[in-house]
Amino acid sequence: MKRILSTFLVLLFTFQMAQSQVTELLTEKSRQDVYDFYSLKAKKQKTTGWILLGTGLAATVGGYAIMANNFDLFDSDSDGGLAAGTGLFLVGSIVTIASIPVLIVSGSNNRKARAYLETGTAGVGNFTFDNSKYVSIDLKIDF
């Protein structure tokens, strides 16, 4: 019991002294900086998504071609294992399916980038309030 308690206390004090990553809370980024961050992130994710999709489709088609080429309905010496090309077909299918969420997140980051660039411009007529915290002011009268 003493060993467990002493180990717990040593670990507790060790974790309190451990250094962690410092985030920049005090620096406020401009709308252009945030737009650049999200648009670059969206571009990288879109490129990654298309690479995954192309690679996955190529592997799927290649695996299917190998399976179709080696297909023998009356193969008497088959040991019950998977046909040649099945692994490539399955891996290609998984990679193709994995590209879908990457492309969806890319679109989401692209929308965030556009939203950050468009916020903060409220106004009346030709007069705009650039540093306003409100996106718009509405007055609605129902008849």
N, C-alpha and C positions, 0 to 999 in steps of 0.2 A: 504494500500500500504506500509506503514511504517513497519507493522508487517511482511509482506512477505519479504521485503528487509532485515530486521533485522534477521529473521529466516534463510534466505539464507546465510547471512554473518556469523552467528554463525555456521551453518553447514559447510561452507567452511573452516573456521579456525579450526573446530574440526577435519575435515578430514585431514588437513595438519599436525596436531599434532599426529594423530593416528600412532601407530607402526605397521609395517608390517613384514612379514616373510623375513629373510635375506637369500639370496642364496649365495652359495660359488662360487664366480666367479674366485677367484684367485688361487684356488687349482686345479691343473691339474691332472686328474686321469690317471693311466696307462692303457694300452690296456687290461691287465689281469683284472683289476678292472671293466672296462666297460663290458668286456666279462662276468664276474661273475654276474654283475647286470642284464644284458639282459637275460642270460641263466636262472637265478633264476626266473626272471619275466615270462619268457616263460614257465618254468616248472609249476609255480603256475597257470598260465592261462590255460595250457593244462589240469591240474588236475580239475580246475573249469569247463572247457568245457565238460570234460567227465562225471563229476558228474551231470551237467545240462542235458546232453544228456541221461544218464541212468535214471535219475529221470523223465524226460519228457516222455521218451518211456514207462516206467513202469506206469505212470499216464495215458497216452493215452490208453495203452492196458487195464488197469484196468477199465477206464471209458467206453471203448468200450464193455468190457465184461459185465459190469453192464447194459449198454443200451441194449445189445443183450439179456440178461437174462430177463429183464423186458419188452421186446417188446411184445405188444399185439395189433394186427391189429384191432380187434373188441372190443376195450376198450370203453364201453359206458359211463362210468362215468369220462371220461377224461375232465379236466377243461381247456384244451388248453395250459397248461404250458409245460415246458421242461421236457423231460423224465429223469428218474433217471440216473445219471452217465454222463449227458451231460456236466455239469460244469467241472467235473474231466477230461473229454476228451478234452475240449477246453483249460483248463489250461495246461494240459500235452502237447498239441500240441504247445502252445505258448512257453513253456519252452524248448521244443525240437528245435524249430526254433531259439530261443535266444541263444542256445549253438553254433550255426554255426559261428557267428561273433567272439565269444570268441576263438574258435579254430583257426580261420583265423589269428587273431591278435597274437596268440601264435606262429604260424609259422613265422609270420613277425618278431617278437622279436628274435626268434631262428636264423633267417637269419642275423639280425643285429648283434647278438653276434658273429656269425662266421665271418662276414665281419670285425668287429673290431679286431678280433684275427689275421686275415690274412693280414691286411694292414700294410704297413710300411716295408715290406721286399722286397726291390728291389735289383737287383744285376746283375752281369755279370759272367756267369759260376758258379764256386764254391765260388766266392767272393761276399758277400752280404753287402749292405749298410743298417744297422739296423735303424739308426736314420734319414733316408731320408724322406723328405716330399712328395716324389713322389712314387706312387705305382709301376710304371714301366716306362722304356724308350724304345720306339719302333723306328725302322728304317724300312721303307717300300719302296721297289723299285719295281715298276711295269714294266714289260717288255711287 
